């Protein structure tokens, strides 16, 4: 059971890095239009969409990915506590 919890925790941790990479891609022109950017976008956008409905942008800055990462990290901590890792 701990193995499942560890795999789930690691998956959440890696997914948060996908979100960070997607954020960094917005700093470079046409990075999100590349094949890698489109792949990461298909993975990350469905998760970020609900947060964008609740977290308003601050001018040109979208804060929803930060909230999404915090929720992922809290979920990872919950997984660790639940599975006793």
PDB file with SEQRES, HELIX, SHEET and CRYST1 records, atoms N, CA, C and O in Angstrom:
SEQRES   1 A   85  UNK UNK UNK UNK UNK UNK UNK UNK UNK UNK UNK UNK UNK          
SEQRES   2 A   85  UNK UNK UNK UNK UNK UNK UNK UNK UNK UNK UNK UNK UNK          
SEQRES   3 A   85  UNK UNK UNK UNK UNK UNK UNK UNK UNK UNK UNK UNK UNK          
SEQRES   4 A   85  UNK UNK UNK UNK UNK UNK UNK UNK UNK UNK UNK UNK UNK          
SEQRES   5 A   85  UNK UNK UNK UNK UNK UNK UNK UNK UNK UNK UNK UNK UNK          
SEQRES   6 A   85  UNK UNK UNK UNK UNK UNK UNK UNK UNK UNK UNK UNK UNK          
SEQRES   7 A   85  UNK UNK UNK UNK UNK UNK UNK                                  
HELIX    1 AA1 UNK A    2  UNK A   25  1                                  24    
HELIX    2 AA2 UNK A   35  UNK A   54  1                                  20    
HELIX    3 AA3 UNK A   64  UNK A   83  1                                  20    
CRYST1    1.000    1.000    1.000  90.00  90.00  90.00 P 1           1          
ATOM      1  N   UNK A   1       0.821  -1.189   0.000  1.00  0.00           N  
ATOM      2  CA  UNK A   1       0.000   0.000   0.000  1.00  0.00           C  
ATOM      3  C   UNK A   1       0.870   1.260   0.000  1.00  0.00           C  
ATOM      4  O   UNK A   1       0.518   2.273  -0.604  1.00  0.00           O  
ATOM      5  N   UNK A   2       2.002   1.176   0.684  1.00  0.00           N  
ATOM      6  CA  UNK A   2       2.896   2.332   0.703  1.00  0.00           C  
ATOM      7  C   UNK A   2       3.474   2.610  -0.676  1.00  0.00           C  
ATOM      8  O   UNK A   2       3.745   3.761  -1.020  1.00  0.00           O  
ATOM      9  N   UNK A   3       3.663   1.560  -1.467  1.00  0.00           N  
ATOM     10  CA  UNK A   3       4.189   1.745  -2.818  1.00  0.00           C  
ATOM     11  C   UNK A   3       3.212   2.549  -3.669  1.00  0.00           C  
ATOM     12  O   UNK A   3       3.623   3.429  -4.425  1.00  0.00           O  
ATOM     13  N   UNK A   4       1.935   2.251  -3.549  1.00  0.00           N  
ATOM     14  CA  UNK A   4       0.922   3.002  -4.289  1.00  0.00           C  
ATOM     15  C   UNK A   4       0.917   4.456  -3.841  1.00  0.00           C  
ATOM     16  O   UNK A   4       0.847   5.365  -4.667  1.00  0.00           O  
ATOM     17  N   UNK A   5       0.990   4.671  -2.550  1.00  0.00           N  
ATOM     18  CA  UNK A   5       1.034   6.038  -2.029  1.00  0.00           C  
ATOM     19  C   UNK A   5       2.261   6.783  -2.498  1.00  0.00           C  
ATOM     20  O   UNK A   5       2.182   7.962  -2.841  1.00  0.00           O  
ATOM     21  N   UNK A   6       3.401   6.102  -2.516  1.00  0.00           N  
ATOM     22  CA  UNK A   6       4.632   6.736  -2.979  1.00  0.00           C  
ATOM     23  C   UNK A   6       4.551   7.091  -4.461  1.00  0.00           C  
ATOM     24  O   UNK A   6       4.975   8.174  -4.865  1.00  0.00           O  
ATOM     25  N   UNK A   7       4.011   6.185  -5.269  1.00  0.00           N  
ATOM     26  CA  UNK A   7       3.857   6.466  -6.701  1.00  0.00           C  
ATOM     27  C   UNK A   7       2.899   7.636  -6.936  1.00  0.00           C  
ATOM     28  O   UNK A   7       3.149   8.490  -7.786  1.00  0.00           O  
ATOM     29  N   UNK A   8       1.815   7.666  -6.187  1.00  0.00           N  
ATOM     30  CA  UNK A   8       0.852   8.766  -6.326  1.00  0.00           C  
ATOM     31  C   UNK A   8       1.470  10.090  -5.901  1.00  0.00           C  
ATOM     32  O   UNK A   8       1.276  11.115  -6.555  1.00  0.00           O  
ATOM     33  N   UNK A   9       2.211  10.063  -4.806  1.00  0.00           N  
ATOM     34  CA  UNK A   9       2.883  11.280  -4.343  1.00  0.00           C  
ATOM     35  C   UNK A   9       3.899  11.775  -5.375  1.00  0.00           C  
ATOM     36  O   UNK A   9       3.970  12.972  -5.654  1.00  0.00           O  
ATOM     37  N   UNK A  10       4.675  10.863  -5.933  1.00  0.00           N  
ATOM     38  CA  UNK A  10       5.660  11.237  -6.948  1.00  0.00           C  
ATOM     39  C   UNK A  10       4.984  11.769  -8.212  1.00  0.00           C  
ATOM     40  O   UNK A  10       5.482  12.708  -8.832  1.00  0.00           O  
ATOM     41  N   UNK A  11       3.857  11.178  -8.595  1.00  0.00           N  
ATOM     42  CA  UNK A  11       3.132  11.650  -9.777  1.00  0.00           C  
ATOM     43  C   UNK A  11       2.634  13.076  -9.570  1.00  0.00           C  
ATOM     44  O   UNK A  11       2.719  13.899 -10.482  1.00  0.00           O  
ATOM     45  N   UNK A  12       2.118  13.375  -8.388  1.00  0.00           N  
ATOM     46  CA  UNK A  12       1.664  14.738  -8.097  1.00  0.00           C  
ATOM     47  C   UNK A  12       2.834  15.715  -8.102  1.00  0.00           C  
ATOM     48  O   UNK A  12       2.708  16.843  -8.577  1.00  0.00           O  
ATOM     49  N   UNK A  13       3.962  15.279  -7.574  1.00  0.00           N  
ATOM     50  CA  UNK A  13       5.164  16.122  -7.528  1.00  0.00           C  
ATOM     51  C   UNK A  13       5.671  16.424  -8.942  1.00  0.00           C  
ATOM     52  O   UNK A  13       6.026  17.563  -9.245  1.00  0.00           O  
ATOM     53  N   UNK A  14       5.703  15.423  -9.789  1.00  0.00           N  
ATOM     54  CA  UNK A  14       6.160  15.603 -11.176  1.00  0.00           C  
ATOM     55  C   UNK A  14       5.173  16.481 -11.948  1.00  0.00           C  
ATOM     56  O   UNK A  14       5.582  17.319 -12.752  1.00  0.00           O  
ATOM     57  N   UNK A  15       3.876  16.288 -11.702  1.00  0.00           N  
ATOM     58  CA  UNK A  15       2.859  17.092 -12.382  1.00  0.00           C  
ATOM     59  C   UNK A  15       3.012  18.578 -12.042  1.00  0.00           C  
ATOM     60  O   UNK A  15       2.770  19.440 -12.887  1.00  0.00           O  
ATOM     61  N   UNK A  16       3.414  18.870 -10.807  1.00  0.00           N  
ATOM     62  CA  UNK A  16       3.619  20.273 -10.442  1.00  0.00           C  
ATOM     63  C   UNK A  16       4.774  20.871 -11.245  1.00  0.00           C  
ATOM     64  O   UNK A  16       4.756  22.061 -11.557  1.00  0.00           O  
ATOM     65  N   UNK A  17       5.767  20.065 -11.580  1.00  0.00           N  
ATOM     66  CA  UNK A  17       6.852  20.567 -12.420  1.00  0.00           C  
ATOM     67  C   UNK A  17       6.400  20.779 -13.862  1.00  0.00           C  
ATOM     68  O   UNK A  17       6.917  21.660 -14.549  1.00  0.00           O  
ATOM     69  N   UNK A  18       5.449  19.985 -14.322  1.00  0.00           N  
ATOM     70  CA  UNK A  18       4.869  20.250 -15.638  1.00  0.00           C  
ATOM     71  C   UNK A  18       4.187  21.614 -15.651  1.00  0.00           C  
ATOM     72  O   UNK A  18       4.295  22.359 -16.625  1.00  0.00           O  
ATOM     73  N   UNK A  19       3.490  21.935 -14.575  1.00  0.00           N  
ATOM     74  CA  UNK A  19       2.817  23.238 -14.481  1.00  0.00           C  
ATOM     75  C   UNK A  19       3.854  24.361 -14.473  1.00  0.00           C  
ATOM     76  O   UNK A  19       3.680  25.370 -15.156  1.00  0.00           O  
ATOM     77  N   UNK A  20       4.922  24.191 -13.711  1.00  0.00           N  
ATOM     78  CA  UNK A  20       5.985  25.204 -13.669  1.00  0.00           C  
ATOM     79  C   UNK A  20       6.603  25.378 -15.053  1.00  0.00           C  
ATOM     80  O   UNK A  20       6.848  26.504 -15.485  1.00  0.00           O  
ATOM     81  N   UNK A  21       6.853  24.285 -15.743  1.00  0.00           N  
ATOM     82  CA  UNK A  21       7.390  24.369 -17.104  1.00  0.00           C  
ATOM     83  C   UNK A  21       6.442  25.082 -18.048  1.00  0.00           C  
ATOM     84  O   UNK A  21       6.872  25.849 -18.910  1.00  0.00           O  
ATOM     85  N   UNK A  22       5.158  24.832 -17.888  1.00  0.00           N  
ATOM     86  CA  UNK A  22       4.166  25.493 -18.729  1.00  0.00           C  
ATOM     87  C   UNK A  22       4.124  26.991 -18.459  1.00  0.00           C  
ATOM     88  O   UNK A  22       3.947  27.791 -19.378  1.00  0.00           O  
ATOM     89  N   UNK A  23       4.288  27.362 -17.202  1.00  0.00           N  
ATOM     90  CA  UNK A  23       4.349  28.784 -16.851  1.00  0.00           C  
ATOM     91  C   UNK A  23       5.576  29.425 -17.491  1.00  0.00           C  
ATOM     92  O   UNK A  23       5.486  30.506 -18.071  1.00  0.00           O  
ATOM     93  N   UNK A  24       6.712  28.761 -17.384  1.00  0.00           N  
ATOM     94  CA  UNK A  24       7.946  29.313 -17.954  1.00  0.00           C  
ATOM     95  C   UNK A  24       7.872  29.437 -19.475  1.00  0.00           C  
ATOM     96  O   UNK A  24       8.483  30.334 -20.057  1.00  0.00           O  
ATOM     97  N   UNK A  25       7.133  28.550 -20.109  1.00  0.00           N  
ATOM     98  CA  UNK A  25       6.983  28.631 -21.564  1.00  0.00           C  
ATOM     99  C   UNK A  25       6.283  29.917 -21.992  1.00  0.00           C  
ATOM    100  O   UNK A  25       6.484  30.388 -23.111  1.00  0.00           O  
ATOM    101  N   UNK A  26       5.466  30.484 -21.115  1.00  0.00           N  
ATOM    102  CA  UNK A  26       4.766  31.714 -21.486  1.00  0.00           C  
ATOM    103  C   UNK A  26       5.722  32.899 -21.572  1.00  0.00           C  
ATOM    104  O   UNK A  26       5.369  33.932 -22.142  1.00  0.00           O  
ATOM    105  N   UNK A  27       6.904  32.772 -21.026  1.00  0.00           N  
ATOM    106  CA  UNK A  27       7.883  33.854 -21.073  1.00  0.00           C  
ATOM    107  C   UNK A  27       8.620  33.920 -22.410  1.00  0.00           C  
ATOM    108  O   UNK A  27       9.213  34.948 -22.740  1.00  0.00           O  
ATOM    109  N   UNK A  28       8.587  32.839 -23.174  1.00  0.00           N  
ATOM    110  CA  UNK A  28       9.323  32.771 -24.432  1.00  0.00           C  
ATOM    111  C   UNK A  28       8.347  32.773 -25.598  1.00  0.00           C  
ATOM    112  O   UNK A  28       7.353  32.046 -25.577  1.00  0.00           O  
ATOM    113  N   UNK A  29       8.622  33.586 -26.619  1.00  0.00           N  
ATOM    114  CA  UNK A  29       7.713  33.664 -27.766  1.00  0.00           C  
ATOM    115  C   UNK A  29       7.582  32.311 -28.470  1.00  0.00           C  
ATOM    116  O   UNK A  29       8.578  31.632 -28.720  1.00  0.00           O  
ATOM    117  N   UNK A  30       6.369  31.938 -28.779  1.00  0.00           N  
ATOM    118  CA  UNK A  30       6.035  30.735 -29.542  1.00  0.00           C  
ATOM    119  C   UNK A  30       6.446  29.426 -28.867  1.00  0.00           C  
ATOM    120  O   UNK A  30       6.432  28.386 -29.525  1.00  0.00           O  
ATOM    121  N   UNK A  31       6.807  29.433 -27.599  1.00  0.00           N  
ATOM    122  CA  UNK A  31       7.189  28.190 -26.931  1.00  0.00           C  
ATOM    123  C   UNK A  31       5.974  27.286 -26.726  1.00  0.00           C  
ATOM    124  O   UNK A  31       6.083  26.063 -26.818  1.00  0.00           O  
ATOM    125  N   UNK A  32       4.834  27.882 -26.453  1.00  0.00           N  
ATOM    126  CA  UNK A  32       3.632  27.061 -26.244  1.00  0.00           C  
ATOM    127  C   UNK A  32       3.076  26.520 -27.554  1.00  0.00           C  
ATOM    128  O   UNK A  32       2.278  25.583 -27.547  1.00  0.00           O  
ATOM    129  N   UNK A  33       3.488  27.099 -28.677  1.00  0.00           N  
ATOM    130  CA  UNK A  33       3.023  26.614 -29.965  1.00  0.00           C  
ATOM    131  C   UNK A  33       3.895  25.485 -30.500  1.00  0.00           C  
ATOM    132  O   UNK A  33       3.534  24.851 -31.491  1.00  0.00           O  
ATOM    133  N   UNK A  34       5.030  25.222 -29.869  1.00  0.00           N  
ATOM    134  CA  UNK A  34       5.885  24.114 -30.302  1.00  0.00           C  
ATOM    135  C   UNK A  34       5.210  22.796 -29.953  1.00  0.00           C  
ATOM    136  O   UNK A  34       4.218  22.773 -29.225  1.00  0.00           O  
ATOM    137  N   UNK A  35       5.751  21.698 -30.475  1.00  0.00           N  
ATOM    138  CA  UNK A  35       5.142  20.396 -30.192  1.00  0.00           C  
ATOM    139  C   UNK A  35       5.239  20.053 -28.707  1.00  0.00           C  
ATOM    140  O   UNK A  35       4.311  19.470 -28.146  1.00  0.00           O  
ATOM    141  N   UNK A  36       6.345  20.407 -28.073  1.00  0.00           N  
ATOM    142  CA  UNK A  36       6.484  20.174 -26.639  1.00  0.00           C  
ATOM    143  C   UNK A  36       5.497  21.035 -25.855  1.00  0.00           C  
ATOM    144  O   UNK A  36       4.873  20.561 -24.906  1.00  0.00           O  
ATOM    145  N   UNK A  37       5.357  22.292 -26.248  1.00  0.00           N  
ATOM    146  CA  UNK A  37       4.419  23.195 -25.585  1.00  0.00           C  
ATOM    147  C   UNK A  37       2.981  22.732 -25.716  1.00  0.00           C  
ATOM    148  O   UNK A  37       2.205  22.837 -24.766  1.00  0.00           O  
ATOM    149  N   UNK A  38       2.622  22.227 -26.872  1.00  0.00           N  
ATOM    150  CA  UNK A  38       1.266  21.721 -27.068  1.00  0.00           C  
ATOM    151  C   UNK A  38       1.019  20.465 -26.256  1.00  0.00           C  
ATOM    152  O   UNK A  38      -0.077  20.269 -25.730  1.00  0.00           O  
ATOM    153  N   UNK A  39       2.034  19.607 -26.148  1.00  0.00           N  
ATOM    154  CA  UNK A  39       1.919  18.398 -25.334  1.00  0.00           C  
ATOM    155  C   UNK A  39       1.704  18.747 -23.862  1.00  0.00           C  
ATOM    156  O   UNK A  39       0.811  18.209 -23.208  1.00  0.00           O  
ATOM    157  N   UNK A  40       2.533  19.652 -23.357  1.00  0.00           N  
ATOM    158  CA  UNK A  40       2.413  20.062 -21.958  1.00  0.00           C  
ATOM    159  C   UNK A  40       1.081  20.780 -21.733  1.00  0.00           C  
ATOM    160  O   UNK A  40       0.450  20.605 -20.691  1.00  0.00           O  
ATOM    161  N   UNK A  41       0.657  21.576 -22.696  1.00  0.00           N  
ATOM    162  CA  UNK A  41      -0.623  22.267 -22.588  1.00  0.00           C  
ATOM    163  C   UNK A  41      -1.792  21.306 -22.505  1.00  0.00           C  
ATOM    164  O   UNK A  41      -2.725  21.536 -21.735  1.00  0.00           O  
ATOM    165  N   UNK A  42      -1.759  20.225 -23.288  1.00  0.00           N  
ATOM    166  CA  UNK A  42      -2.830  19.230 -23.231  1.00  0.00           C  
ATOM    167  C   UNK A  42      -2.871  18.534 -21.871  1.00  0.00           C  
ATOM    168  O   UNK A  42      -3.934  18.106 -21.422  1.00  0.00           O  
ATOM    169  N   UNK A  43      -1.730  18.423 -21.228  1.00  0.00           N  
ATOM    170  CA  UNK A  43      -1.683  17.774 -19.922  1.00  0.00           C  
ATOM    171  C   UNK A  43      -2.101  18.731 -18.809  1.00  0.00           C  
ATOM    172  O   UNK A  43      -2.803  18.330 -17.881  1.00  0.00           O  
ATOM    173  N   UNK A  44      -1.678  19.987 -18.894  1.00  0.00           N  
ATOM    174  CA  UNK A  44      -1.826  20.936 -17.794  1.00  0.00           C  
ATOM    175  C   UNK A  44      -3.129  21.740 -17.855  1.00  0.00           C  
ATOM    176  O   UNK A  44      -3.734  22.002 -16.815  1.00  0.00           O  
ATOM    177  N   UNK A  45      -3.556  22.123 -19.020  1.00  0.00           N  
ATOM    178  CA  UNK A  45      -4.720  23.009 -19.148  1.00  0.00           C  
ATOM    179  C   UNK A  45      -6.007  22.464 -18.513  1.00  0.00           C  
ATOM    180  O   UNK A  45      -6.724  23.238 -17.880  1.00  0.00           O  
ATOM    181  N   UNK A  46      -6.333  21.180 -18.649  1.00  0.00           N  
ATOM    182  CA  UNK A  46      -7.571  20.708 -17.989  1.00  0.00           C  
ATOM    183  C   UNK A  46      -7.543  20.882 -16.470  1.00  0.00           C  
ATOM    184  O   UNK A  46      -8.589  21.096 -15.857  1.00  0.00           O  
ATOM    185  N   UNK A  47      -6.378  20.794 -15.864  1.00  0.00           N  
ATOM    186  CA  UNK A  47      -6.273  20.992 -14.416  1.00  0.00           C  
ATOM    187  C   UNK A  47      -6.335  22.470 -14.049  1.00  0.00           C  
ATOM    188  O   UNK A  47      -6.916  22.827 -13.024  1.00  0.00           O  
ATOM    189  N   UNK A  48      -5.744  23.332 -14.873  1.00  0.00           N  
ATOM    190  CA  UNK A  48      -5.710  24.762 -14.568  1.00  0.00           C  
ATOM    191  C   UNK A  48      -7.037  25.464 -14.821  1.00  0.00           C  
ATOM    192  O   UNK A  48      -7.319  26.498 -14.214  1.00  0.00           O  
ATOM    193  N   UNK A  49      -7.845  24.915 -15.705  1.00  0.00           N  
ATOM    194  CA  UNK A  49      -9.102  25.573 -16.104  1.00  0.00           C  
ATOM    195  C   UNK A  49     -10.025  25.898 -14.926  1.00  0.00           C  
ATOM    196  O   UNK A  49     -10.514  27.025 -14.857  1.00  0.00           O  
ATOM    197  N   UNK A  50     -10.289  24.978 -14.000  1.00  0.00           N  
ATOM    198  CA  UNK A  50     -11.172  25.338 -12.872  1.00  0.00           C  
ATOM    199  C   UNK A  50     -10.594  26.438 -11.988  1.00  0.00           C  
ATOM    200  O   UNK A  50     -11.345  27.237 -11.430  1.00  0.00           O  
ATOM    201  N   UNK A  51      -9.278  26.489 -11.855  1.00  0.00           N  
ATOM    202  CA  UNK A  51      -8.667  27.521 -11.019  1.00  0.00           C  
ATOM    203  C   UNK A  51      -8.789  28.896 -11.664  1.00  0.00           C  
ATOM    204  O   UNK A  51      -8.892  29.904 -10.965  1.00  0.00           O  
ATOM    205  N   UNK A  52      -8.779  28.940 -12.978  1.00  0.00           N  
ATOM    206  CA  UNK A  52      -8.918  30.220 -13.674  1.00  0.00           C  
ATOM    207  C   UNK A  52     -10.306  30.811 -13.498  1.00  0.00           C  
ATOM    208  O   UNK A  52     -10.483  32.023 -13.621  1.00  0.00           O  
ATOM    209  N   UNK A  53     -11.294  29.969 -13.210  1.00  0.00           N  
ATOM    210  CA  UNK A  53     -12.657  30.463 -12.982  1.00  0.00           C  
ATOM    211  C   UNK A  53     -12.771  31.158 -11.629  1.00  0.00           C  
ATOM    212  O   UNK A  53     -13.574  32.076 -11.467  1.00  0.00           O  
ATOM    213  N   UNK A  54     -11.964  30.720 -10.649  1.00  0.00           N  
ATOM    214  CA  UNK A  54     -12.088  31.243  -9.294  1.00  0.00           C  
ATOM    215  C   UNK A  54     -11.029  32.264  -8.913  1.00  0.00           C  
ATOM    216  O   UNK A  54     -11.259  33.100  -8.039  1.00  0.00           O  
ATOM    217  N   UNK A  55      -9.880  32.205  -9.557  1.00  0.00           N  
ATOM    218  CA  UNK A  55      -8.782  33.113  -9.212  1.00  0.00           C  
ATOM    219  C   UNK A  55      -8.676  34.164 -10.315  1.00  0.00           C  
ATOM    220  O   UNK A  55      -8.267  33.843 -11.430  1.00  0.00           O  
ATOM    221  N   UNK A  56      -9.036  35.404 -10.024  1.00  0.00           N  
ATOM    222  CA  UNK A  56      -8.977  36.436 -11.066  1.00  0.00           C  
ATOM    223  C   UNK A  56      -7.529  36.826 -11.371  1.00  0.00           C  
ATOM    224  O   UNK A  56      -6.683  36.810 -10.477  1.00  0.00           O  
ATOM    225  N   UNK A  57      -7.242  37.175 -12.620  1.00  0.00           N  
ATOM    226  CA  UNK A  57      -5.884  37.626 -12.943  1.00  0.00           C  
ATOM    227  C   UNK A  57      -5.600  38.981 -12.308  1.00  0.00           C  
ATOM    228  O   UNK A  57      -6.503  39.791 -12.095  1.00  0.00           O  
ATOM    229  N   UNK A  58      -4.349  39.201 -12.018  1.00  0.00           N  
ATOM    230  CA  UNK A  58      -3.901  40.455 -11.427  1.00  0.00           C  
ATOM    231  C   UNK A  58      -3.235  41.258 -12.548  1.00  0.00           C  
ATOM    232  O   UNK A  58      -2.020  41.185 -12.733  1.00  0.00           O  
ATOM    233  N   UNK A  59      -4.027  42.014 -13.286  1.00  0.00           N  
ATOM    234  CA  UNK A  59      -3.505  42.711 -14.457  1.00  0.00           C  
ATOM    235  C   UNK A  59      -3.179  41.693 -15.531  1.00  0.00           C  
ATOM    236  O   UNK A  59      -4.059  40.976 -16.008  1.00  0.00           O  
ATOM    237  N   UNK A  60      -1.912  41.632 -15.909  1.00  0.00           N  
ATOM    238  CA  UNK A  60      -1.452  40.670 -16.915  1.00  0.00           C  
ATOM    239  C   UNK A  60      -0.936  39.378 -16.292  1.00  0.00           C  
ATOM    240  O   UNK A  60      -0.504  38.480 -17.015  1.00  0.00           O  
ATOM    241  N   UNK A  61      -0.973  39.269 -14.983  1.00  0.00           N  
ATOM    242  CA  UNK A  61      -0.400  38.120 -14.284  1.00  0.00           C  
ATOM    243  C   UNK A  61      -1.519  37.154 -13.890  1.00  0.00           C  
ATOM    244  O   UNK A  61      -2.480  37.536 -13.221  1.00  0.00           O  
ATOM    245  N   UNK A  62      -1.378  35.911 -14.313  1.00  0.00           N  
ATOM    246  CA  UNK A  62      -2.333  34.861 -13.985  1.00  0.00           C  
ATOM    247  C   UNK A  62      -1.829  34.127 -12.740  1.00  0.00           C  
ATOM    248  O   UNK A  62      -0.792  33.464 -12.782  1.00  0.00           O  
ATOM    249  N   UNK A  63      -2.555  34.248 -11.652  1.00  0.00           N  
ATOM    250  CA  UNK A  63      -2.148  33.629 -10.395  1.00  0.00           C  
ATOM    251  C   UNK A  63      -2.703  32.220 -10.212  1.00  0.00           C  
ATOM    252  O   UNK A  63      -2.344  31.536  -9.253  1.00  0.00           O  
ATOM    253  N   UNK A  64      -3.566  31.782 -11.111  1.00  0.00           N  
ATOM    254  CA  UNK A  64      -4.193  30.474 -10.953  1.00  0.00           C  
ATOM    255  C   UNK A  64      -3.191  29.314 -10.950  1.00  0.00           C  
ATOM    256  O   UNK A  64      -3.410  28.355 -10.209  1.00  0.00           O  
ATOM    257  N   UNK A  65      -2.101  29.342 -11.736  1.00  0.00           N  
ATOM    258  CA  UNK A  65      -1.153  28.229 -11.632  1.00  0.00           C  
ATOM    259  C   UNK A  65      -0.485  28.130 -10.260  1.00  0.00           C  
ATOM    260  O   UNK A  65      -0.162  27.032  -9.807  1.00  0.00           O  
ATOM    261  N   UNK A  66      -0.281  29.249  -9.608  1.00  0.00           N  
ATOM    262  CA  UNK A  66       0.325  29.220  -8.274  1.00  0.00           C  
ATOM    263  C   UNK A  66      -0.630  28.541  -7.295  1.00  0.00           C  
ATOM    264  O   UNK A  66      -0.212  27.713  -6.486  1.00  0.00           O  
ATOM    265  N   UNK A  67      -1.903  28.892  -7.371  1.00  0.00           N  
ATOM    266  CA  UNK A  67      -2.901  28.261  -6.501  1.00  0.00           C  
ATOM    267  C   UNK A  67      -3.004  26.769  -6.830  1.00  0.00           C  
ATOM    268  O   UNK A  67      -3.131  25.939  -5.929  1.00  0.00           O  
ATOM    269  N   UNK A  68      -2.948  26.433  -8.118  1.00  0.00           N  
ATOM    270  CA  UNK A  68      -3.027  25.034  -8.527  1.00  0.00           C  
ATOM    271  C   UNK A  68      -1.848  24.232  -7.982  1.00  0.00           C  
ATOM    272  O   UNK A  68      -2.027  23.094  -7.547  1.00  0.00           O  
ATOM    273  N   UNK A  69      -0.655  24.805  -8.000  1.00  0.00           N  
ATOM    274  CA  UNK A  69       0.521  24.115  -7.464  1.00  0.00           C  
ATOM    275  C   UNK A  69       0.396  23.943  -5.956  1.00  0.00           C  
ATOM    276  O   UNK A  69       0.756  22.893  -5.423  1.00  0.00           O  
ATOM    277  N   UNK A  70      -0.103  24.949  -5.270  1.00  0.00           N  
ATOM    278  CA  UNK A  70      -0.291  24.828  -3.822  1.00  0.00           C  
ATOM    279  C   UNK A  70      -1.273  23.700  -3.507  1.00  0.00           C  
ATOM    280  O   UNK A  70      -1.052  22.927  -2.575  1.00  0.00           O  
ATOM    281  N   UNK A  71      -2.354  23.604  -4.278  1.00  0.00           N  
ATOM    282  CA  UNK A  71      -3.328  22.532  -4.063  1.00  0.00           C  
ATOM    283  C   UNK A  71      -2.687  21.173  -4.330  1.00  0.00           C  
ATOM    284  O   UNK A  71      -2.938  20.217  -3.596  1.00  0.00           O  
ATOM    285  N   UNK A  72      -1.866  21.079  -5.369  1.00  0.00           N  
ATOM    286  CA  UNK A  72      -1.166  19.819  -5.650  1.00  0.00           C  
ATOM    287  C   UNK A  72      -0.239  19.427  -4.512  1.00  0.00           C  
ATOM    288  O   UNK A  72      -0.203  18.264  -4.109  1.00  0.00           O  
ATOM    289  N   UNK A  73       0.502  20.381  -4.000  1.00  0.00           N  
ATOM    290  CA  UNK A  73       1.424  20.092  -2.896  1.00  0.00           C  
ATOM    291  C   UNK A  73       0.660  19.679  -1.641  1.00  0.00           C  
ATOM    292  O   UNK A  73       1.095  18.779  -0.922  1.00  0.00           O  
ATOM    293  N   UNK A  74      -0.472  20.325  -1.368  1.00  0.00           N  
ATOM    294  CA  UNK A  74      -1.300  19.925  -0.227  1.00  0.00           C  
ATOM    295  C   UNK A  74      -1.861  18.511  -0.426  1.00  0.00           C  
ATOM    296  O   UNK A  74      -1.925  17.721   0.516  1.00  0.00           O  
ATOM    297  N   UNK A  75      -2.262  18.210  -1.649  1.00  0.00           N  
ATOM    298  CA  UNK A  75      -2.750  16.859  -1.940  1.00  0.00           C  
ATOM    299  C   UNK A  75      -1.639  15.834  -1.768  1.00  0.00           C  
ATOM    300  O   UNK A  75      -1.878  14.735  -1.268  1.00  0.00           O  
ATOM    301  N   UNK A  76      -0.422  16.189  -2.179  1.00  0.00           N  
ATOM    302  CA  UNK A  76       0.719  15.292  -1.980  1.00  0.00           C  
ATOM    303  C   UNK A  76       0.986  15.036  -0.509  1.00  0.00           C  
ATOM    304  O   UNK A  76       1.309  13.915  -0.115  1.00  0.00           O  
ATOM    305  N   UNK A  77       0.853  16.075   0.304  1.00  0.00           N  
ATOM    306  CA  UNK A  77       1.002  15.905   1.739  1.00  0.00           C  
ATOM    307  C   UNK A  77      -0.100  15.042   2.325  1.00  0.00           C  
ATOM    308  O   UNK A  77       0.137  14.258   3.243  1.00  0.00           O  
ATOM    309  N   UNK A  78      -1.298  15.187   1.797  1.00  0.00           N  
ATOM    310  CA  UNK A  78      -2.407  14.342   2.237  1.00  0.00           C  
ATOM    311  C   UNK A  78      -2.199  12.888   1.866  1.00  0.00           C  
ATOM    312  O   UNK A  78      -2.532  11.991   2.640  1.00  0.00           O  
ATOM    313  N   UNK A  79      -1.649  12.652   0.684  1.00  0.00           N  
ATOM    314  CA  UNK A  79      -1.344  11.289   0.251  1.00  0.00           C  
ATOM    315  C   UNK A  79      -0.285  10.684   1.170  1.00  0.00           C  
ATOM    316  O   UNK A  79      -0.384   9.522   1.565  1.00  0.00           O  
ATOM    317  N   UNK A  80       0.725  11.480   1.504  1.00  0.00           N  
ATOM    318  CA  UNK A  80       1.770  10.976   2.399  1.00  0.00           C  
ATOM    319  C   UNK A  80       1.198  10.619   3.766  1.00  0.00           C  
ATOM    320  O   UNK A  80       1.560   9.596   4.348  1.00  0.00           O  
ATOM    321  N   UNK A  81       0.310  11.459   4.274  1.00  0.00           N  
ATOM    322  CA  UNK A  81      -0.283  11.193   5.586  1.00  0.00           C  
ATOM    323  C   UNK A  81      -1.222   9.979   5.529  1.00  0.00           C  
ATOM    324  O   UNK A  81      -1.259   9.170   6.456  1.00  0.00           O  
ATOM    325  N   UNK A  82      -1.977   9.865   4.433  1.00  0.00           N  
ATOM    326  CA  UNK A  82      -2.936   8.791   4.305  1.00  0.00           C  
ATOM    327  C   UNK A  82      -2.257   7.424   4.183  1.00  0.00           C  
ATOM    328  O   UNK A  82      -2.710   6.443   4.773  1.00  0.00           O  
ATOM    329  N   UNK A  83      -1.169   7.370   3.412  1.00  0.00           N  
ATOM    330  CA  UNK A  83      -0.482   6.104   3.191  1.00  0.00           C  
ATOM    331  C   UNK A  83       0.678   5.882   4.153  1.00  0.00           C  
ATOM    332  O   UNK A  83       1.317   4.831   4.100  1.00  0.00           O  
ATOM    333  N   UNK A  84       0.965   6.824   5.017  1.00  0.00           N  
ATOM    334  CA  UNK A  84       2.023   6.657   6.004  1.00  0.00           C  
ATOM    335  C   UNK A  84       3.406   6.577   5.403  1.00  0.00           C  
ATOM    336  O   UNK A  84       4.218   5.739   5.795  1.00  0.00           O  
ATOM    337  N   UNK A  85       3.670   7.444   4.457  1.00  0.00           N  
ATOM    338  CA  UNK A  85       4.992   7.442   3.795  1.00  0.00           C  
ATOM    339  C   UNK A  85       5.954   8.267   4.599  1.00  0.00           C  
ATOM    340  O   UNK A  85       7.118   8.398   4.223  1.00  0.00           O  
TER     341      UNK A  85                                                      
END                                                                             
